[in-house]
Amino acid sequence: MGLFRGAAIHEINLQNSARATADPSLGGGWQGKAACGSGDIELFLPLESGKIRKERAERAKEICRRCPVLRKCLEDALEKGLNNESDGVLGGMTPRERREFIKSNGKNLD
């Protein structure tokens, strides 16, 4: 999956979360409760490189830390194999952090 395709898919998922949060009739499951749904979606995407990218990822992870569905988001990212750089911050982790987590723990959060 290319960088832009992965980023577009992540953005669509985040936009769907935002819609579900704004309109409870849309359902949305756990994504509708995500803290990222009402903020700057691009913050979670790897649009830059170097120091700027790292700073944006840290700001995104701050939002994740106060998210009520952080664990479910991480489980979903691990289950779907969203560990490419283009997938951005999901479940409070960068793609690199998710890959390292899988090496150490597998996909099990327990």
Buried (B, 14 or more C-beta within 10 A) or exposed (E): EEBEEBBBBBBEBBEBBBBBBEEEEEEBEBBBBBBBBEBEBBBBBBEEEEEEBEEBBEBBBEBBEEBEBBEBBBBBBBEEEBBBBBBBBBBBBBBEBBBEBBEEEEEEEE
